[in-house]
Amino acid sequence: YSEVMVKVVEKVRLDAERDIEKERGVVDGWDREKDGKKSKTLKAAEQVVNDVMAAQAIVELIDRKVVKQTVMTSVYGVTFIGARQQLQARLTEKFEEAGFNISDEDTEDLIYKSSKYLTTQVMAALNDLFTGARATMEWLTQVAAIVSSQSQPVTWVTPLNLPCVQPYRRNRERIVNTVVQQVVISDDQSDLPIQTQKQRSAFPPNFVHSLDSSHMLMTAVEMKKRGLDFSAVHDSYWCHPRNVDEMSEILREQFVDLYTKPVLDNLRNDLMLQYPGIEFPPVPETGDLDLNSIKESRYFFQ
């Protein structure tokens, strides 16, 4: 989170200090009645002016908390719109803390434009810093598109051998008229056509969630083996205070154990067995991170 924040702040600060007199002159000199439709030059100048004004408004407001949610959900395939909504919510909090009247129409407009600008910067920073993660998300989307093109739901097996099937189908709705009212009944049988777009877009986050749940269960099993109480909800792990250090060690060990396995290669091999006549793209190249270094990472999981 901090690395993304630093990169974003650097870019925002540069934009905030940018001289835009030329662009402002183009914008101020435009006359709707005289000039008619906006030219590309005018639109570009407006974008620059809006970006600089947004940068000046938020340059002192950006911190780790502002970008945290978007960075966290980026690995689940958050869209630009979703990221903008997240950042708009964080900026609204920051503007309110700074004494702005967030109910004011001009302030609302500034927050909205600033959130669009900030989303562009955060997404760019993520692309620069996490090229491997982006490549993996794109690869998962590709293979899901191939499977759904066969009119089949995407299926896979987790590292703990749990079979998963994406349930997204074009459900039929039936209207039943009664004496009192109309009742809508949704038909969600498994023989209905799949939702191709949903199968494709949902697979990257669903696959990652299945790996997260595998890690959680592996941690739970090891905790039980050691006679330690453990409870969890998604990525929130709990134990007795006296066992926190040991749990921290265990969850790191299980994470390394999980990801030293060829997770993506196994997925590709399974899909090729399911669809022998189809060639799936090769998995993205792995980076040079030493997974064992995670065992010594203080902030890996806290």
matplotlib code that plots the C-alpha trace (Angstrom):
import matplotlib.pyplot as plt

x = [0.0, 2.7, 4.7, 1.6, 0.8, 4.4, 4.2, 0.8, 1.7, 4.8, 2.7, 0.0, 2.5, 4.1, 0.7, -0.3, 2.8, 2.2, 1.9, -1.5, -1.8, -1.7, -4.5, -6.5, -6.4, -7.7, -10.6, -11.5, -11.3, -13.9, -17.3, -20.1, -22.1, -19.1, -16.9, -19.6, -18.6, -15.6, -12.4, -9.9, -7.5, -10.1, -11.1, -7.4, -6.9, -10.0, -8.7, -5.3, -7.0, -9.3, -6.4, -4.3, -7.2, -7.9, -4.2, -4.0, -7.2, -6.0, -2.2, -2.1, -5.0, -3.5, -2.3, -2.0, -5.7, -6.9, -5.4, -5.5, -8.9, -8.2, -4.8, -6.3, -9.2, -7.0, -6.0, -9.7, -10.1, -11.6, -12.9, -12.2, -15.7, -15.4, -12.0, -13.4, -16.3, -13.9, -11.6, -14.5, -15.7, -12.2, -11.8, -15.2, -14.0, -10.8, -12.6, -15.0, -12.1, -10.5, -13.6, -15.3, -19.1, -19.5, -23.2, -22.2, -22.7, -19.3, -17.5, -19.4, -18.3, -14.7, -14.6, -16.1, -13.6, -10.7, -11.7, -11.7, -8.2, -6.9, -8.3, -6.2, -3.1, -3.7, -4.4, -1.2, 0.9, -0.6, 0.3, 3.8, 4.5, 2.5, 3.0, 3.0, -0.3, -1.8, -0.5, -2.0, -5.4, -5.4, -4.5, -7.3, -9.7, -8.4, -8.9, -12.3, -13.3, -12.1, -14.1, -17.3, -17.0, -17.7, -21.0, -19.7, -19.3, -15.8, -14.8, -11.6, -10.2, -8.6, -5.2, -7.1, -9.0, -12.3, -14.2, -15.6, -18.2, -19.2, -23.0, -23.7, -26.5, -29.2, -31.9, -35.5, -38.2, -41.8, -44.7, -47.4, -50.7, -52.6, -55.8, -53.7, -50.6, -48.1, -45.3, -42.0, -40.3, -36.7, -35.7, -32.0, -31.7, -28.2, -29.2, -29.9, -27.4, -24.4, -23.8, -20.7, -19.6, -20.1, -18.3, -15.3, -15.2, -15.9, -13.3, -10.2, -11.6, -13.3, -10.1, -8.1, -10.8, -10.5, -6.8, -7.4, -9.8, -7.3, -4.7, -7.1, -8.0, -4.4, -3.7, -6.7, -5.5, -2.0, -3.4, -5.5, -2.5, -0.7, -3.6, -4.3, -7.7, -8.4, -11.2, -11.4, -13.7, -12.2, -8.8, -9.4, -7.7, -8.2, -6.6, -5.9, -3.5, -0.8, -0.8, -0.6, 3.2, 2.8, -0.2, 1.8, 4.5, 2.0, 0.1, 3.3, 4.6, 1.3, 1.3, 4.7, 3.7, 0.6, 2.4, 5.5, 3.1, 2.6, -1.0, -1.5, 0.2, -2.1, -5.1, -4.0, -3.4, -6.9, -8.5, -6.6, -7.9, -11.4, -11.1, -8.5, -9.2, -8.4, -5.0, -4.9, -2.4, 0.8, 0.9, 2.6, 6.3, 7.0, 9.0, 12.1, 10.5, 11.9, 8.7, 10.6, 11.3, 7.6, 8.4, 10.4, 8.0, 6.5, 3.6, 2.8, -0.2, -1.3]
y = [0.0, 2.4, 1.9, 2.6, 5.7, 7.1, 6.6, 8.2, 11.2, 11.8, 12.0, 14.1, 16.5, 17.0, 17.6, 20.1, 22.1, 22.1, 25.4, 25.3, 29.0, 27.9, 25.2, 27.6, 30.2, 27.7, 26.7, 30.3, 31.4, 28.9, 30.4, 27.8, 29.9, 31.1, 28.0, 25.3, 21.7, 21.3, 20.4, 17.8, 20.5, 22.0, 18.7, 17.9, 21.4, 20.8, 17.5, 19.0, 21.8, 19.4, 17.1, 19.9, 21.3, 17.9, 17.3, 20.6, 19.7, 16.3, 16.4, 16.9, 14.4, 11.2, 8.7, 4.9, 4.6, 6.4, 3.9, 0.7, -0.6, -0.2, -1.8, -4.7, -5.3, -4.9, -8.6, -9.4, -7.6, -4.3, -2.2, 1.5, 2.3, 0.2, 1.8, 5.3, 4.6, 3.4, 6.4, 8.8, 7.5, 7.9, 11.4, 12.4, 11.5, 13.4, 16.5, 16.4, 16.1, 19.1, 21.2, 21.2, 21.1, 17.8, 18.6, 21.6, 21.0, 22.5, 20.3, 17.2, 18.0, 18.5, 15.3, 13.4, 14.8, 14.3, 10.7, 10.1, 11.7, 9.7, 6.4, 6.9, 7.5, 4.6, 2.2, 3.4, 2.9, -0.6, -1.4, -0.2, -1.9, -5.2, -6.2, -9.9, -9.7, -7.8, -10.4, -13.2, -11.5, -11.0, -14.7, -15.9, -13.7, -15.2, -18.8, -18.1, -16.5, -19.7, -22.0, -19.8, -19.7, -23.5, -22.6, -24.2, -22.7, -22.3, -25.2, -25.8, -27.7, -25.9, -27.0, -28.9, -30.8, -28.9, -28.8, -25.4, -24.4, -20.9, -20.8, -17.8, -18.7, -16.7, -17.4, -17.4, -15.6, -16.7, -14.5, -16.3, -14.4, -15.0, -13.5, -11.3, -10.4, -11.3, -13.5, -13.7, -17.1, -17.4, -20.6, -21.3, -24.8, -26.0, -26.6, -23.0, -21.0, -19.5, -15.8, -15.5, -12.1, -12.9, -16.2, -14.3, -11.3, -13.2, -15.9, -14.0, -12.9, -16.2, -18.2, -15.9, -16.3, -20.1, -19.8, -17.6, -20.1, -22.9, -20.9, -20.4, -24.1, -25.1, -22.7, -24.1, -27.7, -26.9, -25.0, -28.0, -30.3, -28.1, -28.0, -24.3, -22.7, -21.0, -19.1, -17.1, -15.2, -14.8, -13.1, -12.3, -14.9, -15.2, -17.1, -16.6, -13.6, -15.9, -17.9, -14.9, -15.3, -19.0, -18.4, -15.7, -18.3, -21.0, -18.9, -17.7, -21.3, -22.4, -19.6, -20.5, -24.2, -23.3, -21.1, -23.2, -25.5, -24.7, -23.3, -21.8, -24.7, -27.1, -25.0, -25.0, -28.8, -29.4, -27.2, -28.9, -32.3, -31.0, -29.5, -31.7, -30.0, -26.5, -24.9, -22.6, -19.8, -20.5, -19.3, -15.9, -16.1, -16.1, -13.4, -13.6, -13.2, -15.6, -16.9, -17.9, -14.2, -13.9, -15.8, -12.8, -10.1, -8.3, -6.7, -9.7, -10.5, -8.5]
z = [0.0, 1.0, -2.2, -4.4, -2.2, -2.7, -6.4, -6.7, -4.5, -6.6, -9.8, -8.2, -6.8, -10.2, -11.8, -9.0, -9.8, -13.5, -15.4, -17.2, -18.4, -22.0, -21.5, -19.4, -22.1, -24.6, -22.3, -21.4, -25.0, -26.2, -27.2, -27.7, -30.1, -32.1, -32.1, -32.1, -31.3, -29.0, -30.9, -29.8, -28.8, -26.5, -25.0, -24.3, -22.7, -20.5, -19.4, -18.4, -16.5, -14.6, -13.8, -12.4, -10.4, -9.0, -8.2, -6.3, -4.3, -3.2, -3.1, 0.7, 1.4, -0.1, 2.5, 2.8, 3.9, 0.8, -1.7, 0.5, -0.5, -4.2, -4.0, -2.0, -4.5, -7.6, -7.3, -7.5, -10.8, -9.5, -12.5, -13.1, -12.0, -8.8, -8.0, -8.6, -6.2, -3.5, -3.9, -4.0, -0.7, 0.8, -0.6, 0.7, 4.2, 3.7, 2.4, 5.4, 7.8, 6.1, 6.8, 3.5, 3.2, 1.3, 0.7, -1.4, -5.1, -6.1, -3.5, -4.7, -8.3, -7.2, -5.2, -8.2, -10.7, -8.2, -7.7, -11.5, -11.7, -8.7, -10.0, -13.2, -11.2, -8.8, -11.7, -13.5, -10.4, -10.0, -13.6, -13.1, -9.8, -10.2, -13.8, -12.8, -11.0, -13.9, -16.3, -14.2, -14.0, -17.8, -18.3, -16.0, -18.0, -21.2, -20.2, -18.8, -22.2, -24.0, -21.7, -21.9, -25.7, -25.5, -23.8, -20.6, -17.1, -15.8, -13.5, -11.6, -8.6, -5.7, -4.3, -1.6, -4.3, -3.9, -7.2, -8.1, -10.7, -11.5, -11.4, -13.7, -16.1, -17.9, -15.5, -16.7, -14.8, -14.8, -13.7, -11.8, -11.4, -8.2, -6.9, -4.6, -6.6, -9.2, -8.1, -10.0, -9.9, -11.0, -12.9, -12.2, -13.5, -14.5, -18.1, -18.8, -21.1, -19.3, -18.9, -21.0, -19.8, -16.1, -16.5, -17.9, -15.6, -12.4, -12.8, -11.7, -8.4, -7.8, -8.5, -6.2, -3.5, -3.8, -3.2, -0.2, 1.3, 0.7, 2.6, 5.4, 5.7, 5.5, 8.4, 10.3, 9.9, 11.1, 14.1, 15.0, 14.7, 17.3, 19.6, 19.1, 18.9, 15.6, 14.0, 10.7, 8.4, 4.9, 5.6, 9.3, 11.5, 15.2, 18.1, 21.7, 22.4, 23.7, 20.4, 18.0, 17.3, 16.6, 14.4, 12.5, 11.9, 10.8, 8.3, 6.6, 6.4, 4.9, 2.4, 1.2, 1.0, -1.1, -3.6, -4.1, -6.0, -9.7, -9.1, -12.6, -14.4, -12.6, -13.6, -17.2, -17.3, -15.8, -18.4, -21.2, -19.9, -19.9, -23.4, -25.2, -28.6, -27.4, -26.9, -23.8, -23.6, -21.7, -18.1, -17.4, -16.5, -12.8, -11.1, -9.0, -5.5, -3.0, -1.3, 1.8, 2.4, 3.3, 6.5, 7.7, 6.4, 9.4, 7.4, 5.2, 7.4, 10.4]

ax = plt.figure().add_subplot(projection="3d")
ax.plot(x, y, z, "-o")
ax.set_aspect("equal")
plt.show()
